[in-house]
Amino acid sequence: MPLRHECRGIARTKPQRRIGLQALGSGGGAGYSAPMVQLLLDAGALLGESPRWHAGEARLYWVDIDAQQIHRLDPATGDHDWMQLAEPVGCVALRAGGGLIAALGDGCALIDEWGAVPRPFGPAALANLPHQRFNDGCVDSAGRLWIGSLTADKPKRDAALYRLAPDGSLTKMLGGLMTSNGAAFSPDGRTFYHADTPTHRIHAYDVDPATGTLGEGRLFHEFPEGNGRPDGAAVDAEGCYWSALWDGWRIVRMSPAGEPLQTVDLPVQRPTMLAFGGDDLCTAFVTSAGKNLTEGERTAQPYAGGVFSFRVDVPGLAQPMFEG
């Protein structure tokens, strides 16, 4: 049997506001403890996304796509600031040489340091597709950024998944998509996970870690309609895939075979993505969305758009950095 990776001790993070000390939600599964979900930051994000843990700074980075902002938060002190951009920012990733790479409305840009003006990097692949923008993404073990787009014209199904190399070259990997999401890699880098959110399906693909070539794909998991759709995701040290369910009020942990193992209920309808962080990678940070809610929905979930955290039994994976 494979060795079980276990988290021990207490997280060193603390909520920015005292409300975070309340148990806002819980969940569990066979053999796993039910975590206490805390409100880390009452951010009021329109469309919070792309949480990234910066181990060197002990900060959480994340974006508000619709507000066109990149945020960073020190969970230990509650210090929180943000950069205002001039266009939507679908996701960010840390760079090996410092700073960030950001997938913006129609192309990517390098941000050399906090507050610096973004520098375009690579082709503006979506420049002639005004109904599309970049969305979810992640970095592979070779330092390449995998980024997908979404289309506002869903019947066209012309969104795509791309792979951006450190030299700036861009390769289209998958087409025929509506909302590219859930990008993540297995611990050995040989399996790539991807969701097309409106289809309720997550697929797994064989991938060559050296070349970044995608091989055979298979259905990994399909969620029933009406109870949440797969959005952003992360993989833990045991190779289990954690999916945030838009309109599902929860996060689900699935085995490498696609079997649901654990559910973490959340106090918000639209969790968007999670990332593992803290000095032991045993704290899950979750972003959420607060836009397009009715007055009644807003009343029922006053912390929609917030950033949440909970402890996990199995640590996450340290995320690779973009090499460009």
C-alpha positions, 0 to 999 in steps of 0.5 A: 500500500502507498504511504499515507501522507498526514498533516499534523499540528495546528495551522499558524494562520489566523483570520483577518477578522474575528468572524473567521473564528466561527465554524461556518461550515464543515464536512467529512468523509470516511476516515477523514476528520470534518474540518472547521471552515473559517472566513479568512477575509471578507473580501466581497469579491465579484469573481475571486479566483486563482489562489496561489500560495507564495511559500517564500513570503508566506502570503496568499495571492489571488485575483478578482477577475471582474474587478480587474485586481490581483490581491495578496494576503498575509494570513498570519497578520491579516495584511491585505493589499491589491493591484488594480489592472486595466483589464480582467485577470483570469489567473496568476502564477508565481515566477521562478525569477520573481514576480508573477505571470498573469493571464489577462483578457486576451494574452499573458503578461509578466509582472516583475514585482508587486505594483509593476506595470504588466509587460505583454508576454507571448502572443495575444491569442484572443485578440480577435475573439472579443467574446472570450477571455482567459480563465483558469490555469496552472504551471507544470513541472517543466515551468510551462503555464497551461491556461484556458479560455472561456466563451460568452457565446457558449453554443459556439464552443470555441474556447480552448486550452493553451500551453505557454512555454518559458520562451513565449511560444503558445501551443493550442492543446484542446479545443471545442470548450465552453469554460476551461477550468480545473487544470491540475497535475498528478504528483508525478506529472503524468496525468493532467486534469481538466474540466469544461465547467458547463458539461459537469465533467472532469477529464484526465489525460496522459501527459509527457512531463518532458515535452508537455504532449497530451495523450489519451483522455478519459472521463474522470468524473461527471457530477449530476446536473443541478448540484454544482459544476466543477470549477477550479481545482488542486491535487494533494500529495496522495494524488487526490483531486479537489474540485470546487463546485460552482453553485454547489456550496462545497468542495469534493475530494476525489481519488485518482480513480475519480471516486468521491472520498470527502466533501467540505461544505461551505457557507457560499454558493459559488466556491471557485478554486482552492490552493494548499498553503501554510508552512506544512501545505495543510491549509486549504485556501478557497476563493469564491464569487459574490456577483449575480446573486439575488437579494435573497441569496445575498442575505443567505450568504453574506460572506459570498466573495470571501476567502475561506480556509480549512485544515486538511488531513493530507498535505497539498503539493508545492506548486511549480513556478513559471520559468519565463 
